[in-house]
């Protein structure tokens, strides 16, 4: 059996070498947070980190991932949703349908690790994931909130929620 290091644990799996990593994660390891969106690495719903690099798992053959490479899925980011990016997503009601959001979160985590104070240009270049619901403005706002230490006021935002409250 082949082995992968996923979310800090060595896991065994059995698949052909050309099987995309996405399918091993979802079907054999039960990590269904990583989504299938397009199968051609265009949409980003399948984004995971491999040794800290955001990677589109739908086109990455399992044979190209070494046992020593560390894969992190959305499940490994924070089991209780306490990661600052996840908290900002919730605080700003970023998801609409939510299908693409795990990939968006993973891409955002990598962006903020590399550029803690990203410009709009940095965000545009790093977040190439597709959101069919068009929540890009909320995604950008959440990135800015995390960059501002989690404070919507210092991020220059005044979000009005449907219940009338503001963030």
C-alpha positions, 0 to 999 in steps of 0.5 A: 500500500502507498502512503501519504502524510495528511493532516499530520498523520501517515495514511495508507491507500490503494490506487493507481498512480494516475489517480488524482489526489482529490479522489484518494482524499475524498473516497479512501481517506474520507476527507470530503471538505476538498471538493471536485469542481472542474477536474482541470485545475481551473476552479480551485474547489480542490485546493489543498496545501502540499508542503505549504503550497496551495495545490489543485488536487484534482490534477495532481496524480498520487504518484507525484506526491511523496510519502514525506510531503505534508498534505493539509486539507481544510479538515487539518487547518483547524478542527474546530473552525478557530483559524483566523481565516475561518473566523473571518469567513463566518464573521463576514458571512462570506459563503453563499452556497459554500461549495468553493469556500474550502478551496478559497480558505486554503488559498487565502491561508497560503496568501496571508502566510506569504504576504500578511498585509496583501494589497488588492493586486496580491489578492487578485494574483493569489486567489484565482479560485472561482466562486459561482455565487460571486462572493468575491467582495466578501472574500476580499473583505475577509482577507483584509479583516484577517490582515488587520488582526481580525478587526473589521473597523481597522480593516476599514469595513462596516458590514451591515448584516441582514439582521441589521447588526454591523460588523 
